[in-house]
């Protein structure tokens, strides 16, 4: 076993350090993040360290900011324009 591998505490599978695309959803929107973590060969039962989760947290913050910008654009759309 190397420093890059671990045993899954529940399944006993060997987990290998890797970066893989992981899809998340937030308020009806989906986004994919290249997530570092420890993954078994079958891609189920992955484990993320605190540092790994910071990657998805930053992506979620960006998605929230994008939603706020889109919401602000809607608030200042044609409904708020006085037509002559």
C-alpha positions in Angstrom: 0.0 0.0 0.0 1.4 3.4 -1.0 0.7 6.9 0.4 -1.6 7.3 -2.6 -3.8 4.3 -1.7 -6.1 3.6 1.3 -8.6 0.9 2.3 -12.2 2.0 2.4 -13.4 1.8 6.0 -16.7 0.3 5.1 -16.2 -1.8 2.0 -12.6 -2.8 2.3 -11.9 -1.7 -1.3 -8.6 -0.2 -2.3 -9.0 3.5 -2.9 -6.6 5.3 -5.2 -5.8 9.0 -5.2 -7.2 10.5 -8.5 -9.1 13.4 -10.0 -12.4 12.6 -11.6 -15.4 14.6 -12.9 -18.2 14.6 -10.3 -21.6 16.1 -11.0 -23.3 18.2 -8.4 -26.7 19.9 -8.4 -27.8 23.1 -6.7 -31.3 24.6 -6.9 -32.1 22.8 -10.2 -28.7 23.5 -11.9 -26.1 20.9 -12.4 -22.4 21.4 -12.6 -19.4 19.1 -13.0 -16.2 19.5 -11.0 -12.9 17.7 -11.5 -12.8 16.5 -7.9 -9.6 15.2 -6.3 -10.3 12.3 -3.9 -9.8 8.7 -3.2 -11.7 6.4 -5.6 -12.3 2.7 -5.8 -12.0 1.1 -9.3 -15.8 1.0 -9.7 -16.1 4.7 -9.1 -18.7 4.2 -6.2 -18.0 4.9 -2.5 -15.4 7.6 -3.1 -13.9 9.4 -0.1 -13.0 13.1 0.0 -10.7 14.8 2.4 -11.4 18.3 3.7 -9.0 19.7 1.2 -10.7 17.9 -1.6 -14.1 19.3 -0.7 -12.7 22.9 -1.0 -12.7 22.3 -4.8 -16.5 21.7 -4.9 -17.1 24.5 -2.4 -15.4 27.0 -4.7 -17.4 25.7 -7.6 -20.6 26.0 -5.6 -19.7 29.6 -4.6 -19.2 30.5 -8.3 -22.6 28.9 -9.2 -24.3 30.9 -6.4 -22.6 34.1 -7.6 -23.7 33.4 -11.2 -27.3 32.8 -10.0 -27.3 36.1 -8.1 -26.0 38.0 -11.2 -28.7 36.4 -13.4 -31.3 37.3 -10.8 -30.1 40.9 -10.7 -30.3 41.1 -14.5 -33.9 39.8 -14.3 -34.7 42.5 -11.7 -33.5 45.2 -14.0 -35.0 43.8 -17.1 -37.7 45.3 -19.3 -40.2 45.3 -16.5 -38.4 48.2 -15.0 -37.9 50.3 -18.1 -40.3 53.2 -18.7 -41.4 53.1 -22.3 -42.2 56.4 -23.9 
